Amino acid sequence: MAKLISTSLSPNTEPDDAVRALGIIFSPWKWKKGSAVRELENKFGEKFGFKNAYAFNSGRSCLMAILSAARIGQGDEVIVQSFTCNAVINPILSAGARPVFVDIGSDLNMDAEKLEEKINEKTRAVIVQHTFGWPADAERIKAVCEKYKILVIEDCAHALGAKKNGKYCGSAGDAAFFSFGRDKVISSVYGGMLIINNPDLIPGVEAFYSKTGNPSGFWIFQQLFHPVIMEFLVLPLYNFLNLGKIFLALAMNFNLLSKSVTPQENEGNLPDYFPAKMPNGLAILTLKQLQKLERFNRHRQELASFYMEKIKGANLGFPFGERENLGAIYMRFPVLVENPKEIFKKMRENGIYLNDGWCDSPIVPAQTSLLKMCYENGSCLFAEETVKHIISLPTSIKVSAADAERIVYLLKSLIAVKI
Ligand SMILES: Cc1ncc(COP(=O)(O)O)c(C=O)c1O
């Protein structure tokens, strides 16, 4: 049985995380209440030098908090980049504001050159996404925003620990948020941290935080159960008679696990578990993962260097270039190929699951209604072309150097045949 290699199936969960989750499942008094949330908020501040940290159950809830604190709503516009996730757009829609899209540059981040033409008197904020852990030029965007007195919100969902000019992503904006989603930099299946740098936003965030409740006990159970079933049942049996896939499908069907994005979100509606505070049980998992951050990110950088070294000169596009960026944390290593569908298929036949959903649409997942997102087809041509060609190579701790070698070997052979 070939070893399972996957980009997004519980990439950060290790056996000790799953054991810890199992322990919390059997201590239900720890699910909602305890000291872990405060400890996590304090650690976040100490580790990265951030002040004013607020833990929520997702990046989505963090973004809702910022928009509420800034009183952004009906009649307002928020600028975002294309090649983003509907999880970024839905909080804007739920606030009653309109998302306005700017095309990306070759590094998959917002093309700062194209920002100013989208700003008008209704624009209230710009969300700066650091795609796949590659730091965007937030300072440059901030300079434009200062001119128009617009808020800068850094979307650091992919960029925990990434740096630009020696400063952590999240330090430049008026506010920033991080995600601890299942396939992010560190994971508690669902979770997020909001950072406020602009003191004017603090009263609004405090008010939002205090009126926001905990998610339900059942919702917390779903997240705690995820690392347990993935680590001990689904992943070990994934490629064995499809048993792992069957267990996963059953657990999903019986609602024992949550979805990362629900069908209703593809239609522009947020489920009722947003917004919510981070519950104590998930903060315990996040604290454990936070201790692993440096090891995880070092591994990601090493694999990215390996991919660069081994496939440079091949007939591929490199959105992040072929030279190492010491500030980037490479949550993924994207490449552009002629026919990604064929490569996904051939890789899958070899037990390698590369499709992480970041393809086929300028707003992922591909089932997202662009109409409901207020996205006009043809408005961000570079992103629309990129999503037809992108494949992201995995860099997570579960992918060993030997696995990366297998991926490169297969990729090169497929490209050689194709072109
Ligand atoms: C770029 C980006 N921003 C924000 C989010 C939202 O984070 P969360 O899943 O924690 O709500 C995600 C992931 O869903 C994302 O990929």
The ligand as a MOL file (V3000), in Angstrom:
LIG
                    3D

  0  0  0     0  0            999 V3000
M  V30 BEGIN CTAB
M  V30 COUNTS 16 16 0 0 0
M  V30 BEGIN ATOM
M  V30 1 C -7.1580 33.2890 2.5750 0
M  V30 2 C -8.1370 32.9170 3.6310 0
M  V30 3 N -8.6320 33.8780 4.4240 0
M  V30 4 C -9.5080 33.6110 5.4020 0
M  V30 5 C -9.9370 32.3230 5.6370 0
M  V30 6 C -10.9370 32.0960 6.7230 0
M  V30 7 O -10.3950 31.4010 7.7890 0
M  V30 8 P -11.3090 30.3870 8.6350 0
M  V30 9 O -11.4260 29.1210 7.8580 0
M  V30 10 O -10.5660 30.2180 9.9110 0
M  V30 11 O -12.6290 31.0550 8.8310 0
M  V30 12 C -9.4440 31.2880 4.8380 0
M  V30 13 C -9.8350 29.8870 5.0330 0
M  V30 14 O -10.9130 29.4600 5.0760 0
M  V30 15 C -8.5340 31.5860 3.8100 0
M  V30 16 O -8.0370 30.6270 3.0240 0
M  V30 END ATOM
M  V30 BEGIN BOND
M  V30 1 1 1 2
M  V30 2 1 2 3
M  V30 3 2 2 15
M  V30 4 2 3 4
M  V30 5 1 4 5
M  V30 6 1 5 6
M  V30 7 2 5 12
M  V30 8 1 6 7
M  V30 9 1 7 8
M  V30 10 2 8 9
M  V30 11 1 8 10
M  V30 12 1 8 11
M  V30 13 1 12 13
M  V30 14 1 12 15
M  V30 15 2 13 14
M  V30 16 1 15 16
M  V30 END BOND
M  V30 END CTAB
M  END
